[in-house]
Every structure is written in structure tokens, then in C-alpha cells.
Amino acid sequence: MLGGQIDWSALPVICDILDIVDPETLARDLVTMRDHFARQTKHG
């Protein structure tokens, strides 16, 4: 994540490097983290 953005085109490469077999869960977790950090930024 850079600047609150997720580079979805990198997801297959990351899954290959980290041997992730469930990319849907990874994607959901990334969105959860992005949203959490966005809320933290807004509320200081």
C-alpha cells in the first residue's frame, strides 16, 4: 500500500512470492487494513 492505494496488479506476484493459496482472503485483509488506516488518519 502506498498513499492509501492498493496496487491490485501486484497481487498475483505477491501471492507467488509468499506462496499464498487464498488470494481472496489476502485481498479482503488488505482492504481491511487500508480502511483502518484511512480511519486512523481522519481521526488523528
C-alpha positions in Angstrom: 0.0 0.0 0.0 1.3 3.4 -1.0 -0.6 6.5 -0.2 -3.6 4.5 0.8 -3.8 2.8 -2.5 -3.6 -0.9 -3.2 -1.7 -2.0 -6.3 -4.0 -4.8 -7.4 -1.8 -5.7 -10.4 0.9 -6.8 -7.9 -1.4 -9.3 -6.2 -0.5 -12.3 -8.3 3.2 -11.7 -7.9 2.9 -11.2 -4.2 0.9 -14.5 -3.9 3.6 -16.3 -5.9 6.4 -14.9 -3.8 4.7 -15.6 -0.5 3.2 -18.9 -1.7 -0.3 -17.7 -0.8 -3.0 -20.1 -1.9 -6.1 -18.0 -1.0 -5.7 -14.6 -2.7 -9.3 -13.7 -1.9 -8.5 -13.6 1.9 -5.4 -11.6 1.2 -7.4 -9.1 -0.8 -10.0 -8.8 1.9 -7.3 -8.3 4.6 -5.6 -5.7 2.5 -8.8 -3.7 2.1 -9.5 -4.0 5.9 -6.0 -2.6 6.7 -6.4 0.2 4.1 -9.8 1.2 5.5 -8.5 1.0 9.1 -5.5 3.2 8.3 -7.7 5.7 6.4 -10.0 6.0 9.5 -7.0 6.5 11.8 -5.7 9.3 9.6 -9.1 11.0 9.6 -9.5 10.8 13.4 -5.9 11.6 14.2 
